[in-house]
Every structure is written in structure tokens, then in C-alpha cells.
Amino acid sequence: MEISVFQEPVDGMLNVNVTLYEYTDDKGKTVDVSVWVPDSDSRSKIAKQARSAALEQLKRAVSALEAEES
């Protein structure tokens, strides 16, 4: 998993990109999630908050996809 911050804070919040990748059968699969988290001097705190926010966003995405399949 990679967490990237490319922009300056906006109103005390950072736009953070969380990239999840996996290789199976010599083929790569990637999921990118962009989330906003509070700015902090601690990069580990930003990463932890970004993972948590990405998890919540992915749960909503999975629920929406599952609802469409029904």
C-alpha cells in the first residue's frame, strides 16, 4: 500500500491518495482511493487517518456495487 500527498492543505485538510496493489498470476491489480484528512506535522498520523478514511470509502463502494448486482 502506498500513501501519497501531492498538494498543499486546503482549509486544514489534505487530499491524500491511497493506492492498494496486488499481483496475482503475474498480473497487477490496483485500487486508488482519494480521501481528505486533517493536516498534521506527523506523517504517520496522516497515513493512519488516510488508511481509515480509505477503508470507510471502500466499504461504501463495495456496498453500492453489491446493491447494483442484486
C-alpha positions as CSV (number, residue, x, y, z in Angstrom):
1,M,0.0,0.0,0.0
2,E,1.2,3.4,-0.9
3,I,0.0,6.7,0.6
4,S,0.8,9.9,-1.4
5,V,0.3,13.6,-0.5
6,F,0.8,15.8,-3.6
7,Q,-1.0,19.0,-2.7
8,E,-0.8,21.7,0.0
9,P,-3.5,21.7,2.6
10,V,-6.9,23.3,1.9
11,D,-8.8,24.6,4.9
12,G,-6.7,22.5,7.2
13,M,-7.3,19.3,5.2
14,L,-5.0,17.2,2.9
15,N,-6.1,15.4,-0.2
16,V,-4.4,12.0,0.2
17,N,-4.2,9.2,-2.4
18,V,-4.2,5.7,-1.0
19,T,-3.1,3.1,-3.6
20,L,-3.6,-0.6,-2.9
21,Y,-1.9,-3.0,-5.3
22,E,-1.7,-6.8,-5.7
23,Y,0.0,-9.1,-8.1
24,T,-1.6,-12.4,-8.9
25,D,-0.8,-14.7,-11.9
26,D,1.9,-12.2,-12.9
27,K,-0.8,-9.5,-13.4
28,G,-1.2,-6.4,-11.3
29,K,-4.4,-5.1,-9.9
30,T,-4.7,-1.6,-8.4
31,V,-7.3,0.4,-6.5
32,D,-6.8,4.1,-5.9
33,V,-8.8,6.0,-3.3
34,S,-8.6,9.7,-2.8
35,V,-9.6,11.0,0.7
36,W,-9.4,14.1,2.7
37,V,-7.8,14.0,6.2
38,P,-6.8,16.7,8.7
39,D,-3.4,18.2,8.1
40,S,-0.7,17.2,10.7
41,D,3.0,17.5,11.2
42,S,3.1,13.7,11.8
43,R,3.2,11.8,8.5
44,S,2.4,8.6,10.4
45,K,-0.8,10.2,11.8
46,I,-1.7,11.3,8.2
47,A,-1.1,7.8,6.9
48,K,-3.2,6.2,9.7
49,Q,-6.1,8.6,9.1
50,A,-5.8,8.1,5.3
51,R,-6.0,4.3,5.7
52,S,-9.0,4.6,7.9
53,A,-10.8,7.0,5.6
54,A,-10.0,4.9,2.6
55,L,-11.4,1.8,4.3
56,E,-14.7,3.6,5.0
57,Q,-14.8,4.8,1.4
58,L,-14.1,1.3,0.1
59,K,-16.8,-0.2,2.3
60,R,-19.3,2.3,0.8
61,A,-18.1,1.4,-2.7
62,V,-18.5,-2.3,-2.1
63,S,-22.0,-1.9,-0.7
64,A,-23.0,0.2,-3.7
65,L,-21.6,-2.4,-6.1
66,E,-23.3,-5.2,-4.3
67,A,-26.6,-3.3,-4.4
68,E,-26.3,-2.9,-8.2
69,E,-25.6,-6.7,-8.6
70,S,-28.9,-7.6,-6.7
